[in-house]
Amino acid sequence: MITRRHTLAGLAAGSVSAPALLRAQAPTSWIAYSYVPAGTLAPAKVFGEIVERVAKETNGQLLLKYHLGGALTIKGTDTTTAVGDNVIQIGDDGMQQGNVPITGILRLPMLITSTQELDKALAVMKPYVDKAYDKRGSTVLSTYYFPMQIAWSSKKLTSLDEFKGQKIRATSPEQIEFLKRFGANGLTVGGSEVPSALERGVVDGVLTANTGGGNTWKDLLKFNYRLGINYFNSVVIANKDRFAKLPPDVQAKVRKIVKDNMPLITAAMEGEEDNLSKKFAEGGMTVTQPIQQDLDEAARIIGPFWDEWAKSKGPDAATAVKQVRAALGR
């Protein structure tokens, strides 16, 4: 390698040309990390495309090395901090509420009930989310989301009442509150740790979508109660300082590549949802659609929590909740 001293000496002597210097410069290498535990899942597949496009479209100036959840000693709940501290440079941050509380608005149980409503809520929340991540040392690149989170268990779960007494893995404090109000114990467990937690009885079930953990952990689950609790979105972030040091054209390319690919993740998972439900039922799983009485009761009991949550998180959260509810007419 050409050392800085030799390079300067060569320039002074006129012996090192600019093209030679450019060839000698090493590409920038970044670590990208996800909570997603399996390469067969849509986020992992699409991130593979992102890695290839970034390398190609930046002419090798930026190279990404993508790691699945569990491949590094970083818990999913620590992704925000790991990116902000430059331990990793890009994070697929799906379990961020402990570090970026305002994102919990998007997961308030039963507040958002369709993808159309979620898109409206994401638009309202964008400036709040960008600001919150900036304070944590990260730049938001884009977001994607899974289909509606529903309930699964190794124990009987076919109605709202049967949550009582069960230990259910949740992905947010808001889900934990929902479970608490129906007599269940909500636990936070990283995606890569769920199989062993189910096998050891640490948890009885999970809240997840068909195309997320449902399909990955189906062999450990016997019941699927399709009460829609909330959507699960993931925020793709980059270390703010490292991103700012990239050449402007590289920054623009990375933003575009990530933004272009996020809808592909969302669409791929949405397209698989119904087919997987049929597949699970055919495989012997008990799949139950909630009756209207359960839907009404769940909304009645959890509805007051929306404002309680907002008051506990400060003025920005209170304002954002009001704006989201106004956008949704709820």
Phi, psi and omega in degrees: 000152179274117179286162180298320181297314180294323179298313180296321179295319180295321179297317181298325181275352181074020186262351181243119182278159178301315178302323179295321178296316180298320179293330184281339182290130179283148176293157175280126180247129180238151173261129174247134186227145182229154171281345183297125189271349186226138180290347179279347181282149185306316180302319180293318179298315182290324177297331174299320177294321179298316179303314181294317182293320179298315180298316183289312188281345173260010181054038178078007179292328180230125179241132180250138173246113188266132179239135175284161177304131181096344180285335176243160181276055178232121177288153179303325181288349181256007183299316180305312181293319181298321178288313181299329180270002178066024171290319169233160186257334175229134180232137171266095196261090182264344183240061193262352192298330179296331181260331181231075190304327186296338178294344179297341177302322182289351181240014176300125187304125173067014174282317181252121191242003179205163179294329177296318178293323180296319178298321177296317181293321178298321179296318178295320187280343188308308181297327178291317181292316178302315181296316183295318179291324178302320178293337180266007176087023182229155175250128179281128178263316179184186180213158172217170180214152176276164170299177185305137175285130180230177188257142179225151178202157171274347177254166183301126178211094183231001180205168180300320182296335186277003169292331187304127176086353182271152176257113188240130176287127180241162181247009179200156175300330181292320175295321179299320178296318177302311182298318180302319183289350177242021170084010179260162177254113181270132182234145176264120180225131179298151183305319182289344183262353184298313182305314180292325178295321177292317181295324182271356180078014175297322172231151176269331184201190185216159167252118182194172177268162175308313187277000174258242181292336181304311180287325182290321187252014187304328182289346180256003184234146183243338184232139177231107179258112193271047172280117182284113184264309178192166172272158179241112178253152177239138182255122179270120187233157175233149175303127188298314183291316180295320180295319181295335181276349175292149174304144182308321181292327177289319176304312182298319180294317180296314178303314183294317182297314180295313181298320179298326188270340182299316177299334179292323177295310181301313183294320181298318182287321178297321181292336182271344192304305184294318180299323180291323178301316178296319180297318180297315180297318179295333180275001176107357178286143176275109182254122186235126172277137181291144175280159183301325179300319178292321178298315180295318182293319179298316179295321181296317185283322184271340183309312180299338181295332182303311180286325177300315180299314183300317181296328183282346186256358177103174187298321180298316181294319180298317179294317182296319178299316178300318181293320177295315180296323178294319180296328182267351183067037185229000000 
